[in-house]
């Protein structure tokens, strides 16, 4: 939150599936929308489709916005030219726009190694946060929040059971 309230920057969230990267990205989007009207949020598949339909339009949209948020940027691994374009866009955004991206890592993968070095180096040269697997306390609080959000009665034993059984935030949310 403090990074979002500071001067524009690049933020790179890395972590295994279910660690809360997408949840944090959506929270950042909501926070940025309070002070900016031109915040762009793209699931990576939509960004790829936009660049395939109209590269010039996609480039103009990204460079004109004050915040760009991209979820699951690892899906760009087979799109080398798009990665290079995104690296150039990142250079042009520096200092006047926020750029946030999530990258899903595997235990065997060093994280980001599938991305073109031009993009990966730019992302890692700024603020990078590796998200660890959520521990029981985090999963319990998240479960209690989700139960309250959907109007379920607040039973600690039920929340604890769910938090112990579901190791990923995505499973709890579902």
ABEGO torsion letter per residue (X at the ends): XAAAABBBBBBBBBEBBGAGAAAAAAAAAAAAAAABABBBBBBAAAAAAAAAABAAAAAAAAAABABBBBBGAAAAAABAAAAAAAAAAAAAABGABBBBBBBBBBAABAEGAABBAAAAAAAAABBBBBBBBBBAAAAAAAAAAAAAAAGBBBBAAAAAAAAAABABAAAAAX
